[in-house]
Amino acid sequence: MSQTKGFKKTRKLINAGVEIAGGAVGGALGFLAGGPLGAAALGAGGTAISKTLIHIGDELSERLLGPRELTRIGATLALATKEISERIKNGENVRSDGFFEYDESGRSKADELSESVLLKSQREPEEKKIPLLAHLLANISFSTEISVSLGEQMIKAVEQLTYRQLCILRLAAINEHFKLRKTDYRGSDTFPREVYQLMHECYDLYNRGFISNAGHAALGITDIAPAGIRPQGLGADIHNWMQLWQIPIEDIQLLADVLSDTAKK
């Protein structure tokens, strides 16, 4: 299929994401409108990324998707494309390690990971995760630190995490800015529902190896000390490559209030 026809289908897909992506739709379409030739004005990197995004958008548009699935995929693609365009215009170089090169099957590593991110967004009911998935898709195009295996690991992990767990990862990265409880919950007289629900999510992150607990082993949810948690391993990678600092601070504050020193114990 020609790039022109491919762009038309990708444009329709991106337009479907306007409810979530808003003004990013226009920026994304502006970057892709000229296809590889138009993107060439931004250098070889612009050409490679444009070709990949149009290719994947074209392929996904052929699938049987529900209206909301179209919205999610279109929004993820729009937000990621706009970010990619802005970073290239600001002088950032895309990766040049063969990531965008096509193999004998007609696919590239960029195709593989881009499709994986977009398919995860398709069935993601927590739509607050959509902009974060878009950041991951954009970063995949620039950083040689994100191998295919690491990319797939992060994508699979994020699919299994709740939005609130992503907020916990962010809180863990900046917990010194909040007055969080310094001790664990063993021996507490009360354990309010809102606390133990949140601690279950913290404990799940701990068991996955995504957060540490101030060097102490946690055998249950009451062993977690909120002030001592820190992102680690794949949890740190997810925090960095999904740019979790973009999460609205009010969403982080809600968790900090529950886990604070002054919260009801």
Secondary structure, 3 states (H helix, E strand, C coil): CCHHHHHHHHHHHHHCCHHHHCCHHHHHHHHHCCHHHHHHHHCHHHHHHHHHHHHHHHHHHCCCCCHHHHHHHHHHHHHHHHHHHHHHHCCCCCCCCCCCCCCCCCCCHHHHHHHHHHHHHHCCCCHHHHHHHHHHHHHHCCCCCCCHHHHHHHHHHHHHCCHHHHHHHHHHHCHHHCCECCCCCCCCCCCCHHHHHHHHHHHHHHHCCCEEECCCCCCCHHHCCHHHEEECCHHHHHHHHCCHHHCCHHHHHHHHHHCECCCCC
